[in-house]
Amino acid sequence: MWKPRLIENARMKYLGIVEALAEDIRAGRIAPGERVPPQRSVAEALDVDLTTVTRAFNEARRRGLVQAQAGRGTFVSEGLDGKAADLAQPLIDLSMNIPSQPADVDFRKLFPTGIASILGGTQGLLSLHYQESTGAEPDRRAAANWLGARIEGLSPDRIVLTGGAQSALFAVCELLLRRGDVIAAGAMTYPGIKAVAIQKGLKIAALDMDDQGIIPDAFDRACRDRHVRTLYLIPSIDNPTTATLPEERRRALAQIARQHGVAIIEDDPYAPLLPERRVTMAELAPDLTWHIATLSKCASPALRVAYVVAPAATQALRLAGVLRATILMAPPLMSALASRWIADGTLDQITAAIRVENALRQKLAGSILKGMDFAADPHGHHLWLRLPNHWRAADFAEHADRAGVSVVPGQVFATASHPVEAVRISLGVAPDRGDLEDGLMLLSGLIAQPSLGARAVV
């Protein structure tokens, strides 16, 4: 049986597992017909999450390295020799929604230079110590300065640092909600809130949406019918639909939330990518809104830093109590690096470069997918491709994967029982525009093949 390992310098962790398996097949360390350990065992052996291993197994099957046998497990494909392990092309990943990496932003230099500068300072070693669960005072001041561009009159005592937006989202829900409570969200929404709902036993009220986002009347009906406790929304460049709520609609949602006494979780990772400032829910309803701002979409997910703006300083301290019991604190060294980048303008420069690269990639996507039904924001990382009638989203994603391109089907984002047949295509993870073009061309060719679809035209 194969001894699980991964190649550390692989572009993505799941590819590191696949490439290690292919390398071991080439070297004869595992022979055709030999069994591959179960996914859960691989995850435990490598100390990675099960989703990463599942993606690795899917990619290994796509490359023909392994075959699954019902009721028996997964085995190295029969007749596979060392040369065959090199034949399949690696998957073009258009599924992970991360920022593009502009050519003029070199994180391989920015990270070590910034960290060395912090550690070399007079107080540098403090960034290696335990810190308050709210975050260190200098980091909260830096956050207030950065967020001040979108939330006026913000004081540092309302800010809590967390280890990323998902951590923040779970902590806020842990503080506000109990098992069985209802949280309202768009009919298509970020899978992270669905994961929190499952973990905490929450119910999601699916809200109708249009090309401008959540429809206020749908929110009002849900509040009247289902005793909604919290509204979750992504107001700018929504994930996955790309809609940005206009100010009129934001004001309407804030008014409805106030009327029914509903708390608001404003998850706003893409706001820095917009060229113009939009009024936030935190400004329209400051006493109701928990604003989450992460650096993962405007800089790099490697920072693992997000800021939560609480309605008041007392509630910020309550949220810190939840964090103390879960993650204890945001990563101090990354928090200090984020503060330095805010202070010296590096963060704004990175965001501006990403915005430019996004626009170029969106233009490329628009030209390749011209004539197809998709929504996109010219400054965002992703687009939302609605499929023609002969395709179901799950089938399209499966066929795309076999063709060598990974996308995310609509049901992953669905809170309603009958999701839109669409897929999210992320443009940022491709290492360059050449790979992105190859992937989009493959998708364009696939979508035009009705014979591969799983349902008849009606």
VOPAGU-2260 file (C-alpha; in pm, 1 decimal, decimal comma):
REM VOPAGU-2260
SITE   aa  ch    i         X         Y         Z
SITE  MET   A    0       0,0       0,0       0,0
SITE  TRP   A    1     121,1     347,2     -88,6
SITE  LYS   A    2     282,3     543,7     194,8
SITE  PRO   A    3     120,9     889,9     169,6
SITE  ARG   A    4     343,6    1190,9     120,5
SITE  LEU   A    5     328,3    1523,1     -61,0
SITE  ILE   A    6     570,5    1740,2    -254,5
SITE  GLU   A    7     606,6    2057,1     -51,1
SITE  ASN   A    8     686,9    2295,9    -335,5
SITE  ALA   A    9     382,3    2203,8    -545,4
SITE  ARG   A   10     165,5    2494,2    -664,7
SITE  MET   A   11    -129,8    2370,7    -455,9
SITE  LYS   A   12    -125,6    2129,3    -162,4
SITE  TYR   A   13    -360,4    1879,0    -327,7
SITE  LEU   A   14    -135,2    1877,4    -636,2
SITE  GLY   A   15     155,7    1798,9    -404,9
SITE  ILE   A   16     -19,8    1473,7    -312,5
SITE  VAL   A   17     -91,8    1385,5    -675,6
SITE  GLU   A   18     261,2    1464,3    -788,8
SITE  ALA   A   19     408,6    1258,2    -504,2
SITE  LEU   A   20     191,9     961,5    -608,3
SITE  ALA   A   21     295,8    1000,6    -974,2
SITE  GLU   A   22     661,0    1024,6    -870,3
SITE  ASP   A   23     635,1     707,2    -661,8
SITE  ILE   A   24     472,7     523,6    -954,8
SITE  ARG   A   25     755,3     636,0   -1185,2
SITE  ALA   A   26    1015,7     523,9    -930,9
SITE  GLY   A   27     849,7     184,4    -883,7
SITE  ARG   A   28     778,9     246,3    -516,0
SITE  ILE   A   29     418,0     150,7    -582,2
SITE  ALA   A   30     308,3     -86,6    -857,8
SITE  PRO   A   31      -2,9    -106,2   -1076,5
SITE  GLY   A   32    -285,6    -276,3    -893,7
SITE  GLU   A   33    -157,7    -183,6    -547,7
SITE  ARG   A   34    -404,4     -21,5    -312,6
SITE  VAL   A   35    -401,7     345,6    -217,5
SITE  PRO   A   36    -497,7     417,4     146,5
SITE  PRO   A   37    -847,9     554,4     216,8
SITE  GLN   A   38    -885,5     930,5     189,2
SITE  ARG   A   39    -932,3     979,9     562,6
SITE  SER   A   40    -613,6     784,8     635,9
SITE  VAL   A   41    -420,4     997,5     387,0
SITE  ALA   A   42    -556,6    1314,0     548,0
SITE  GLU   A   43    -449,0    1197,0     893,0
SITE  ALA   A   44    -105,5    1084,0     774,9
SITE  LEU   A   45     -33,0    1417,1     603,8
SITE  ASP   A   46    -213,5    1635,2     858,7
SITE  VAL   A   47    -427,6    1800,6     590,7
SITE  ASP   A   48    -803,1    1844,8     567,0
SITE  LEU   A   49   -1018,0    1581,9     397,9
SITE  THR   A   50   -1127,6    1824,0     122,3
SITE  THR   A   51    -766,3    1857,5       7,4
SITE  VAL   A   52    -730,3    1480,2     -16,4
SITE  THR   A   53   -1061,9    1446,9    -201,9
SITE  ARG   A   54    -940,8    1696,7    -461,4
SITE  ALA   A   55    -614,2    1503,1    -488,8
SITE  PHE   A   56    -796,1    1171,1    -546,0
SITE  ASN   A   57   -1021,9    1330,7    -808,0
SITE  GLU   A   58    -720,2    1474,0    -990,0
SITE  ALA   A   59    -534,3    1140,4    -969,4
SITE  ARG   A   60    -838,0     967,0   -1122,6
SITE  ARG   A   61    -860,7    1232,4   -1393,9
SITE  ARG   A   62    -497,0    1173,5   -1483,1
SITE  GLY   A   63    -558,4     799,5   -1495,5
SITE  LEU   A   64    -318,4     728,4   -1210,0
SITE  VAL   A   65    -576,4     548,7    -996,2
SITE  GLN   A   66    -910,1     374,1   -1032,0
SITE  ALA   A   67   -1186,1     342,5    -773,8
SITE  GLN   A   68   -1348,1       1,5    -730,6
SITE  ALA   A   69   -1688,5       2,7    -563,4
SITE  GLY   A   70   -1676,2    -152,5    -219,4
SITE  ARG   A   71   -1303,6    -222,4    -237,2
SITE  GLY   A   72   -1123,5     111,5    -245,3
SITE  THR   A   73    -882,9     293,0    -475,3
SITE  PHE   A   74    -598,2     122,9    -662,6
SITE  VAL   A   75    -311,9     226,2    -889,7
SITE  SER   A   76    -436,1     180,6   -1244,9
SITE  GLU   A   77    -347,8    -149,8   -1409,6
SITE  GLY   A   78    -103,0    -129,2   -1699,4
SITE  LEU   A   79      36,0     203,0   -1577,7
SITE  ASP   A   80     411,3     233,8   -1612,4
SITE  GLY   A   81     654,9     507,5   -1518,8
SITE  LYS   A   82     619,4     694,6   -1848,2
SITE  ALA   A   83     239,3     685,2   -1837,4
SITE  ALA   A   84     244,8     862,2   -1501,4
SITE  ASP   A   85     381,0    1170,3   -1681,8
SITE  LEU   A   86     132,3    1179,0   -1970,2
SITE  ALA   A   87    -167,9    1359,1   -1822,3
SITE  GLN   A   88    -164,9    1736,4   -1812,7
SITE  PRO   A   89    -211,8    1899,1   -1470,9
SITE  LEU   A   90    -551,9    2040,1   -1393,8
SITE  ILE   A   91    -612,3    2408,1   -1470,0
SITE  ASP   A   92    -768,4    2523,2   -1145,1
SITE  LEU   A   93   -1040,1    2784,7   -1192,2
SITE  SER   A   94   -1217,0    2687,2    -871,4
SITE  MET   A   95   -1022,3    2856,4    -591,2
SITE  ASN   A   96   -1130,9    3218,5    -548,7
SITE  ILE   A   97    -802,6    3386,9    -462,8
SITE  PRO   A   98    -646,4    3710,1    -588,6
SITE  SER   A   99    -448,7    3708,5    -909,2
SITE  GLN   A  100     -74,6    3747,6    -866,2
SITE  PRO   A  101      33,7    4049,6   -1073,7
SITE  ALA   A  102     377,7    4028,7   -1233,1
SITE  ASP   A  103     496,0    4340,1   -1049,8
SITE  VAL   A  104     404,4    4204,3    -703,9
SITE  ASP   A  105     664,4    3954,2    -582,6
SITE  PHE   A  106     541,5    3800,5    -258,7
SITE  ARG   A  107     855,3    3586,8    -241,4
SITE  LYS   A  108    1038,2    3910,3    -161,7
SITE  LEU   A  109     763,5    4107,6      11,4
SITE  PHE   A  110     697,0    3848,6     282,0
SITE  PRO   A  111    1056,2    3777,1     393,4
SITE  THR   A  112    1159,4    4142,9     365,1
SITE  GLY   A  113     861,8    4260,9     566,6
SITE  ILE   A  114     899,5    3993,2     833,7
SITE  ALA   A  115    1273,8    4057,2     866,4
SITE  SER   A  116    1204,7    4428,1     909,4
SITE  ILE   A  117     951,3    4359,3    1185,1
SITE  LEU   A  118    1173,9    4117,1    1374,2
SITE  GLY   A  119    1470,7    4348,7    1338,2
SITE  GLY   A  120    1290,4    4637,0    1504,9
SITE  THR   A  121    1328,3    4729,2    1871,4
SITE  GLN   A  122     994,4    4565,6    1958,9
SITE  GLY   A  123    1017,7    4295,1    1693,6
SITE  LEU   A  124    1027,3    3995,1    1923,7
SITE  LEU   A  125     688,7    4094,3    2068,3
SITE  SER   A  126     539,9    3965,1    1743,1
SITE  LEU   A  127     648,6    3616,0    1847,8
SITE  HIS   A  128     463,9    3630,6    2181,6
SITE  TYR   A  129     109,5    3561,9    2290,3
SITE  GLN   A  130    -119,8    3861,3    2248,9
SITE  GLU   A  131    -463,9    3974,4    2354,7
SITE  SER   A  132    -754,1    3801,3    2181,6
SITE  THR   A  133    -873,4    4138,4    2055,8
SITE  GLY   A  134    -540,3    4188,7    1880,6
SITE  ALA   A  135    -250,6    4411,0    1978,5
SITE  GLU   A  136    -332,1    4780,0    2016,2
SITE  PRO   A  137     -98,3    4892,8    1731,0
SITE  ASP   A  138    -261,3    4641,9    1496,8
SITE  ARG   A  139    -611,6    4759,9    1587,5
SITE  ARG   A  140    -504,7    5120,6    1526,1
SITE  ALA   A  141    -367,0    5023,2    1186,7
SITE  ALA   A  142    -691,2    4842,5    1108,1
SITE  ALA   A  143    -892,1    5149,4    1206,0
SITE  ASN   A  144    -681,8    5363,1     972,4
SITE  TRP   A  145    -729,5    5120,4     683,3
SITE  LEU   A  146   -1101,6    5066,7     743,5
SITE  GLY   A  147   -1158,2    5437,2     794,1
SITE  ALA   A  148   -1174,3    5472,2     415,7
SITE  ARG   A  149   -1501,0    5275,3     417,2
SITE  ILE   A  150   -1639,1    5326,8     770,9
SITE  GLU   A  151   -1623,9    5681,8     899,2
SITE  GLY   A  152   -1557,6    5759,0    1264,5
SITE  LEU   A  153   -1423,9    5412,8    1346,0
SITE  SER   A  154   -1237,8    5371,2    1676,3
SITE  PRO   A  155    -985,9    5089,5    1744,2
SITE  ASP   A  156   -1178,3    4964,6    2048,5
SITE  ARG   A  157   -1454,1    4836,1    1817,8
SITE  ILE   A  158   -1209,3    4622,1    1617,7
SITE  VAL   A  159   -1108,9    4261,6    1681,7
SITE  LEU   A  160    -839,3    4079,3    1485,6
SITE  THR   A  161    -905,6    3721,1    1378,2
SITE  GLY   A  162    -722,0    3450,0    1189,1
SITE  GLY   A  163    -908,0    3502,8     862,5
SITE  ALA   A  164   -1266,9    3574,2     761,0
SITE  GLN   A  165   -1396,2    3220,4     817,9
SITE  SER   A  166   -1271,7    3229,2    1174,5
SITE  ALA   A  167   -1441,0    3566,4    1217,6
SITE  LEU   A  168   -1766,8    3440,8    1069,1
SITE  PHE   A  169   -1780,2    3139,4    1297,9
SITE  ALA   A  170   -1698,8    3348,1    1605,1
SITE  VAL   A  171   -1968,4    3606,3    1530,2
SITE  CYS   A  172   -2228,4    3333,0    1474,9
SITE  GLU   A  173   -2114,3    3158,7    1793,8
SITE  LEU   A  174   -2171,8    3481,7    1982,6
SITE  LEU   A  175   -2505,6    3579,2    1828,2
SITE  LEU   A  176   -2686,2    3254,5    1747,1
SITE  ARG   A  177   -2798,7    2932,9    1908,0
SITE  ARG   A  178   -2896,9    2595,3    1763,2
SITE  GLY   A  179   -3220,1    2621,4    1564,8
SITE  ASP   A  180   -3191,8    2996,0    1503,5
SITE  VAL   A  181   -3262,6    3128,6    1155,3
SITE  ILE   A  182   -3007,3    3319,7     951,9
SITE  ALA   A  183   -3117,6    3484,1     627,7
SITE  ALA   A  184   -2885,2    3472,4     326,8
SITE  GLY   A  185   -2906,3    3492,6     -48,0
SITE  ALA   A  186   -3038,7    3193,6    -242,5
SITE  MET   A  187   -2678,7    3168,2    -366,3
SITE  THR   A  188   -2418,4    3253,3    -107,1
SITE  TYR   A  189   -2068,7    3190,6      25,4
SITE  PRO   A  190   -2027,6    2822,2     125,4
SITE  GLY   A  191   -1851,9    2927,4     445,9
SITE  ILE   A  192   -2178,1    3044,2     602,2
SITE  LYS   A  193   -2338,3    2713,5     504,8
SITE  ALA   A  194   -2055,9    2529,2     680,9
SITE  VAL   A  195   -2108,0    2738,2     995,3
SITE  ALA   A  196   -2482,9    2672,5     983,2
SITE  ILE   A  197   -2427,1    2297,1     963,7
SITE  GLN   A  198   -2173,9    2303,8    1246,9
SITE  LYS   A  199   -2397,4    2509,5    1474,4
SITE  GLY   A  200   -2733,6    2361,4    1374,9
SITE  LEU   A  201   -2866,8    2685,7    1225,6
SITE  LYS   A  202   -3143,3    2716,4     969,0
SITE  ILE   A  203   -3089,8    2927,7     658,4
SITE  ALA   A  204   -3374,4    3127,3     509,2
SITE  ALA   A  205   -3298,1    3152,8     136,6
SITE  LEU   A  206   -3365,2    3502,2       0,8
SITE  ASP   A  207   -3458,1    3567,1    -360,9
SITE  MET   A  208   -3195,0    3754,6    -561,3
SITE  ASP   A  209   -3170,0    3937,9    -891,2
SITE  ASP   A  210   -2879,9    4088,8   -1080,2
SITE  GLN   A  211   -2842,4    4352,4    -804,7
SITE  GLY   A  212   -2826,5    4102,4    -518,9
SITE  ILE   A  213   -3067,3    4023,0    -235,6
SITE  ILE   A  214   -3417,9    4158,7    -289,5
SITE  PRO   A  215   -3530,7    4361,4      15,8
SITE  ASP   A  216   -3893,0    4241,8      -3,6
SITE  ALA   A  217   -3771,8    3882,7      21,9
SITE  PHE   A  218   -3582,1    3971,9     338,5
SITE  ASP   A  219   -3888,1    4143,4     483,7
SITE  ARG   A  220   -4106,6    3837,0     411,4
SITE  ALA   A  221   -3852,6    3606,3     573,5
SITE  CYS   A  222   -3843,9    3826,0     885,2
SITE  ARG   A  223   -4222,7    3814,6     910,2
SITE  ASP   A  224   -4255,0    3442,1     842,8
SITE  ARG   A  225   -3953,6    3280,9    1007,1
SITE  HIS   A  226   -3831,0    3492,5    1300,9
SITE  VAL   A  227   -3493,1    3567,1    1141,7
SITE  ARG   A  228   -3218,6    3644,5    1391,1
SITE  THR   A  229   -2937,8    3749,2    1155,6
SITE  LEU   A  230   -2889,4    3864,6     796,6
SITE  TYR   A  231   -2572,7    3750,6     619,8
SITE  LEU   A  232   -2466,7    3930,5     304,1
SITE  ILE   A  233   -2170,7    4006,9      79,3
SITE  PRO   A  234   -2258,6    4357,3     -39,2
SITE  SER   A  235   -1975,8    4410,0    -289,3
SITE  ILE   A  236   -1891,4    4172,9    -578,0
SITE  ASP   A  237   -2099,5    3898,3    -421,3
SITE  ASN   A  238   -1959,0    3546,4    -409,6
SITE  PRO   A  239   -2071,3    3376,8    -631,5
SITE  THR   A  240   -2312,6    3601,1    -826,1
SITE  THR   A  241   -2076,2    3905,7    -857,8
SITE  ALA   A  242   -2365,2    4145,4    -777,8
SITE  THR   A  243   -2292,8    4466,7    -587,9
SITE  LEU   A  244   -2587,2    4598,4    -386,6
SITE  PRO   A  245   -2679,0    4954,4    -487,9
SITE  GLU   A  246   -2704,0    5210,0    -208,2
SITE  GLU   A  247   -3083,6    5223,5    -224,6
SITE  ARG   A  248   -3104,9    4851,0    -164,2
SITE  ARG   A  249   -2851,0    4863,6     118,6
SITE  ARG   A  250   -3057,4    5130,3     290,3
SITE  ALA   A  251   -3373,7    4924,9     246,2
SITE  LEU   A  252   -3212,6    4614,3     397,2
SITE  ALA   A  253   -3080,1    4818,2     691,0
SITE  GLN   A  254   -3425,5    4963,5     754,3
SITE  ILE   A  255   -3590,6    4620,1     745,4
SITE  ALA   A  256   -3327,2    4478,3     980,8
SITE  ARG   A  257   -3390,3    4763,5    1224,2
SITE  GLN   A  258   -3767,0    4719,7    1202,6
SITE  HIS   A  259   -3741,6    4350,0    1293,5
SITE  GLY   A  260   -3445,2    4373,9    1531,3
SITE  VAL   A  261   -3220,5    4159,2    1310,5
SITE  ALA   A  262   -2840,9    4165,5    1343,3
SITE  ILE   A  263   -2640,0    4205,4    1022,8
SITE  ILE   A  264   -2321,3    4021,0     931,3
SITE  GLU   A  265   -2158,1    4222,5     656,1
SITE  ASP   A  266   -1889,5    4006,9     493,6
SITE  ASP   A  267   -1709,5    4255,8     269,7
SITE  PRO   A  268   -1383,9    4106,2     137,7
SITE  TYR   A  269   -1405,2    4251,9    -212,1
SITE  ALA   A  270   -1481,6    4617,3    -128,1
SITE  PRO   A  271   -1114,8    4726,7    -161,7
SITE  LEU   A  272   -1120,0    4607,0    -523,8
SITE  LEU   A  273   -1393,8    4851,8    -623,1
SITE  PRO   A  274   -1261,4    5178,1    -766,7
SITE  GLU   A  275   -1527,8    5382,0    -587,3
SITE  ARG   A  276   -1631,7    5378,4    -222,9
SITE  ARG   A  277   -1974,3    5231,3    -138,9
SITE  VAL   A  278   -2167,0    5305,6     177,6
SITE  THR   A  279   -2142,7    5009,5     416,2
SITE  MET   A  280   -2406,9    4847,2     629,8
SITE  ALA   A  281   -2178,8    4931,2     922,3
SITE  GLU   A  282   -2243,9    5298,0     848,3
SITE  LEU   A  283   -2615,7    5260,4     775,8
SITE  ALA   A  284   -2685,9    5047,3    1084,7
SITE  PRO   A  285   -2378,4    5066,5    1310,4
SITE  ASP   A  286   -2563,7    4934,8    1614,3
SITE  LEU   A  287   -2675,7    4620,2    1428,8
SITE  THR   A  288   -2383,0    4537,4    1201,8
SITE  TRP   A  289   -2081,5    4312,8    1242,3
SITE  HIS   A  290   -1849,1    4408,5     958,1
SITE  ILE   A  291   -1587,0    4152,8     847,1
SITE  ALA   A  292   -1292,5    4275,0     638,2
SITE  THR   A  293   -1025,7    4026,8     533,2
SITE  LEU   A  294    -695,4    4077,9     354,9
SITE  SER   A  295    -719,4    3745,6     170,6
SITE  LYS   A  296    -899,5    3889,8    -132,8
SITE  CYS   A  297    -716,2    4222,1    -168,1
SITE  ALA   A  298    -364,5    4096,5     -86,6
SITE  SER   A  299    -298,7    3729,5      -6,3
SITE  PRO   A  300    -477,0    3449,7     184,0
SITE  ALA   A  301    -138,0    3367,1     335,4
SITE  LEU   A  302    -171,3    3663,9     571,5
SITE  ARG   A  303    -460,0    3491,3     756,4
SITE  VAL   A  304    -571,8    3823,2     902,8
SITE  ALA   A  305    -922,5    3965,2     910,3
SITE  TYR   A  306   -1072,8    4254,0    1104,1
SITE  VAL   A  307   -1415,1    4249,6    1266,5
SITE  VAL   A  308   -1586,8    4578,9    1342,3
SITE  ALA   A  309   -1832,6    4521,4    1626,7
SITE  PRO   A  310   -2133,7    4744,9    1691,3
SITE  ALA   A  311   -1970,7    4867,0    2013,6
SITE  ALA   A  312   -1653,2    4823,6    2219,4
SITE  THR   A  313   -1833,5    4606,1    2475,2
SITE  GLN   A  314   -1944,3    4367,7    2201,2
SITE  ALA   A  315   -1592,1    4357,8    2062,3
SITE  LEU   A  316   -1476,0    4231,4    2401,2
SITE  ARG   A  317   -1748,4    3965,5    2400,1
SITE  LEU   A  318   -1634,0    3850,0    2056,7
SITE  ALA   A  319   -1275,7    3835,4    2183,9
SITE  GLY   A  320   -1399,2    3598,5    2453,4
SITE  VAL   A  321   -1523,9    3359,1    2185,3
SITE  LEU   A  322   -1192,7    3380,8    2001,8
SITE  ARG   A  323   -1005,3    3315,0    2325,0
SITE  ALA   A  324   -1189,5    2983,2    2351,9
SITE  THR   A  325   -1133,3    2884,4    1986,8
SITE  ILE   A  326    -824,4    3026,5    1812,3
SITE  LEU   A  327    -692,1    3227,9    2110,6
SITE  MET   A  328    -558,0    3507,7    1889,0
SITE  ALA   A  329    -487,2    3612,3    1533,1
SITE  PRO   A  330    -133,6    3521,3    1413,5
SITE  PRO   A  331      80,5    3799,5    1569,1
SITE  LEU   A  332     356,8    3805,2    1309,0
SITE  MET   A  333     112,6    3819,9    1015,9
SITE  SER   A  334     -91,7    4084,4    1198,8
SITE  ALA   A  335     219,2    4295,7    1242,3
SITE  LEU   A  336     308,1    4249,5     875,4
SITE  ALA   A  337     -40,6    4361,9     772,6
SITE  SER   A  338      -5,1    4669,7     993,8
SITE  ARG   A  339     331,0    4753,0     837,0
SITE  TRP   A  340     188,9    4716,9     486,7
SITE  ILE   A  341    -102,0    4944,0     582,3
SITE  ALA   A  342     130,8    5206,2     728,0
SITE  ASP   A  343     383,0    5219,0     442,9
SITE  GLY   A  344     128,6    5193,8     161,0
SITE  THR   A  345     231,0    4845,6      45,0
SITE  LEU   A  346    -118,5    4704,7     100,2
SITE  ASP   A  347    -276,4    4973,1    -117,7
SITE  GLN   A  348     -14,7    4911,7    -387,7
SITE  ILE   A  349     -81,6    4536,5    -383,8
SITE  THR   A  350    -456,9    4592,9    -402,9
SITE  ALA   A  351    -419,8    4837,0    -691,1
SITE  ALA   A  352    -202,5    4590,8    -883,7
SITE  ILE   A  353    -451,9    4309,2    -823,9
SITE  ARG   A  354    -734,0    4534,9    -941,6
SITE  VAL   A  355    -548,6    4603,7   -1267,4
SITE  GLU   A  356    -467,5    4236,0   -1322,9
SITE  ASN   A  357    -827,5    4139,9   -1247,0
SITE  ALA   A  358    -950,2    4385,2   -1510,5
SITE  LEU   A  359    -717,6    4232,5   -1769,1
SITE  ARG   A  360    -829,2    3880,4   -1682,6
SITE  GLN   A  361   -1196,2    3978,4   -1687,5
SITE  LYS   A  362   -1147,1    4134,3   -2030,6
SITE  LEU   A  363    -986,2    3812,5   -2152,2
SITE  ALA   A  364   -1271,4    3606,0   -2008,3
SITE  GLY   A  365   -1529,5    3835,3   -2164,2
SITE  SER   A  366   -1377,0    3792,4   -2508,9
SITE  ILE   A  367   -1361,9    3412,1   -2484,9
SITE  LEU   A  368   -1709,9    3371,9   -2332,9
SITE  LYS   A  369   -1868,8    3636,0   -2553,8
SITE  GLY   A  370   -2232,7    3558,4   -2626,7
SITE  MET   A  371   -2270,2    3335,6   -2319,6
SITE  ASP   A  372   -2487,2    3418,8   -2020,5
SITE  PHE   A  373   -2253,8    3528,1   -1743,8
SITE  ALA   A  374   -2226,8    3798,2   -1479,9
SITE  ALA   A  375   -1899,7    3961,0   -1379,8
SITE  ASP   A  376   -1754,8    4267,1   -1214,7
SITE  PRO   A  377   -1457,7    4407,8   -1407,9
SITE  HIS   A  378   -1255,8    4438,6   -1085,7
SITE  GLY   A  379   -1343,3    4102,0    -927,8
SITE  HIS   A  380   -1169,1    3765,1    -912,5
SITE  HIS   A  381   -1454,4    3554,0   -1046,7
SITE  LEU   A  382   -1750,8    3532,9   -1281,7
SITE  TRP   A  383   -2085,5    3354,1   -1263,9
SITE  LEU   A  384   -2163,1    3151,0   -1576,8
SITE  ARG   A  385   -2527,4    3052,6   -1622,7
SITE  LEU   A  386   -2548,4    2734,1   -1825,2
SITE  PRO   A  387   -2767,4    2663,6   -2127,0
SITE  ASN   A  388   -3064,4    2436,2   -2080,1
SITE  HIS   A  389   -2886,1    2118,6   -2189,7
SITE  TRP   A  390   -2638,5    2135,5   -1900,1
SITE  ARG   A  391   -2675,1    2072,5   -1529,5
SITE  ALA   A  392   -2411,0    2248,2   -1323,8
SITE  ALA   A  393   -2285,5    1930,7   -1153,2
SITE  ASP   A  394   -2252,9    1749,0   -1486,6
SITE  PHE   A  395   -2078,0    2044,5   -1648,5
SITE  ALA   A  396   -1828,6    2068,0   -1361,3
SITE  GLU   A  397   -1762,0    1694,4   -1383,6
SITE  HIS   A  398   -1704,1    1705,5   -1760,0
SITE  ALA   A  399   -1487,5    2015,4   -1720,7
SITE  ASP   A  400   -1278,0    1833,4   -1461,9
SITE  ARG   A  401   -1227,3    1542,0   -1700,5
SITE  ALA   A  402   -1125,0    1788,2   -1970,1
SITE  GLY   A  403    -869,9    1939,1   -1733,1
SITE  VAL   A  404   -1040,4    2244,3   -1585,7
SITE  SER   A  405   -1177,8    2275,0   -1232,7
SITE  VAL   A  406   -1482,3    2498,2   -1164,6
SITE  VAL   A  407   -1741,3    2508,9    -884,9
SITE  PRO   A  408   -2104,0    2409,3    -957,3
SITE  GLY   A  409   -2390,7    2623,5    -832,6
SITE  GLN   A  410   -2527,3    2378,2    -576,6
SITE  VAL   A  411   -2217,9    2437,9    -361,8
SITE  PHE   A  412   -2349,7    2792,5    -302,5
SITE  ALA   A  413   -2721,7    2713,8    -292,2
SITE  THR   A  414   -2938,9    2771,8      12,2
SITE  ALA   A  415   -3260,3    2712,4    -184,8
SITE  SER   A  416   -3385,4    2367,8    -288,6
SITE  HIS   A  417   -3371,9    2438,9    -664,0
SITE  PRO   A  418   -3044,5    2617,2    -737,8
SITE  VAL   A  419   -2962,4    2803,5   -1054,1
SITE  GLU   A  420   -2775,0    2589,2   -1305,4
SITE  ALA   A  421   -2454,8    2790,2   -1309,0
SITE  VAL   A  422   -2086,4    2757,6   -1223,6
SITE  ARG   A  423   -1841,7    2995,1   -1061,0
SITE  ILE   A  424   -1523,5    3047,1   -1257,4
SITE  SER   A  425   -1235,9    3197,3   -1058,9
SITE  LEU   A  426    -982,5    3388,9   -1263,5
SITE  GLY   A  427    -715,4    3458,6   -1002,8
SITE  VAL   A  428    -567,9    3118,8    -923,7
SITE  ALA   A  429    -428,4    3057,9   -1273,9
SITE  PRO   A  430     -56,1    3144,9   -1251,4
SITE  ASP   A  431     -69,1    3355,1   -1567,7
SITE  ARG   A  432    -308,1    3471,5   -1838,3
SITE  GLY   A  433    -186,1    3201,2   -2074,0
SITE  ASP   A  434    -306,8    2921,5   -1845,8
SITE  LEU   A  435    -627,1    3113,2   -1784,1
SITE  GLU   A  436    -690,0    3144,9   -2156,6
SITE  ASP   A  437    -633,5    2770,7   -2206,0
SITE  GLY   A  438    -880,6    2688,8   -1930,6
SITE  LEU   A  439   -1146,4    2928,9   -2055,4
SITE  MET   A  440   -1111,3    2799,4   -2412,2
SITE  LEU   A  441   -1169,0    2445,5   -2287,0
SITE  LEU   A  442   -1481,5    2558,4   -2101,0
SITE  SER   A  443   -1606,3    2751,0   -2402,2
SITE  GLY   A  444   -1571,5    2444,7   -2620,5
SITE  LEU   A  445   -1738,4    2223,2   -2363,9
SITE  ILE   A  446   -2040,9    2444,7   -2311,4
SITE  ALA   A  447   -2111,0    2439,4   -2684,8
SITE  GLN   A  448   -2141,6    2057,8   -2690,2
SITE  PRO   A  449   -2506,0    1978,4   -2613,6
SITE  SER   A  450   -2450,2    1607,1   -2665,9
SITE  LEU   A  451   -2255,5    1592,3   -2338,5
SITE  GLY   A  452   -2533,2    1751,0   -2132,7
SITE  ALA   A  453   -2740,9    1542,8   -1895,5
SITE  ARG   A  454   -3088,2    1682,5   -1959,7
SITE  ALA   A  455   -3298,7    1732,2   -2268,8
SITE  VAL   A  456   -3390,3    2073,4   -2404,2
SITE  VAL   A  457   -3741,6    2170,8   -2295,0
